[in-house]
């Protein structure tokens, strides 16, 4: 291998370091940048997980308890109470080292969760432009599991936790406990304001939403309304392209925090015979036995209309399902915890919801039991 003289390398390195130091000193005087993230890994098991709902699967768990991610965020004081800010965040599979998929790509996006820039003011709120989680991810505040793989997304096939690209978003300041969030995600289809361009992800037409919240003295109430259109600008599938209304609340009293919620989905353009309405209900609780030891429990129920089964035993997505889960979080420190979560889903005729992540098993009335355990570390 051809070698380069050490003196040449040293000169270039010293010059580069001097320039970097000068620029870093200038940037530090004006703004701050933080690197943050989380790594989650463990073991996962599921019954009836193979083709046609057969076989038990044991696998590595990576994003079941929560998303593994790395991010960069920064702010700059512009004076007069106004700040500029940015955030870049990527989710990844900790057990394989690969990127997660996003709403516009299948594992190829660099910042697949968030990438936005904006301005904020304590008196006027904030506005951001770029990519973010879709506004209905505010269901996190109403989910007893904290949006785990077994949680509010399971019985609606992931409808309530998508990403959103091409967003313009406004968040109000706190107004005596009340806050308002508004978001639109542009579809970018020529000649159609509501339509979109199909891609390798799940984002098609335009998305819009509003999130209203009230928080005071341990009580939190939320109302979220959003619309997700397909590439033609229609509401063609209750589980992916539909109108959604979420109403719920939480109340924390001493060591106990209680959760309750209702979600309504409507797809006015669904094909004849397919489910076009669904109602999703849940209740749950978190109980802090000690500051380190937390118990989690929840029940979820969904009922979609027009349930039917074809000759091959495949349901059309309608029908009823019940999901039961229980879990334990044990905090080794403020940044590191051990988790164990188990659950079971019981599908009725026509329904075939998976226990984890939101999706279909493909077999009407199939039951699935499973869980995951592991470790999560934040930094």
Secondary structure, DSSP 8 states (H G I E B T S, - for coil): -----HHHHHHHHHHHHHHHHHHHHHHHHHEEEEEEEEEEEEEEEESS-SGGG-S-EEEEESSSSS-EEEEEEEEEEEETTEEEEEEEEEEEETTTTEE---SS-SS--SS-SEEEEEEEETTTEEEEEEEEE-GGGGGGGG-TTSS-SSSTTGGGTTTTS-EEEEEEEEE---BTTEEEEEEEE--EETTEEEEE---SSS--S-EEEEEEEEEETTEEEEEEEEEE--TTS---BTTTBSEEEEEEEEEEETTEEEEEEEEEEE-TT--TTS--EEEEEEEEEEEESSSSEEEEEEEEEEEESS--B-TTS-B-S-EEEEEEEEEEEEESSSSEEEEEEEEEEEE-TT--B-SSSS-B-SSTT-EEEEEEEEEEEE-
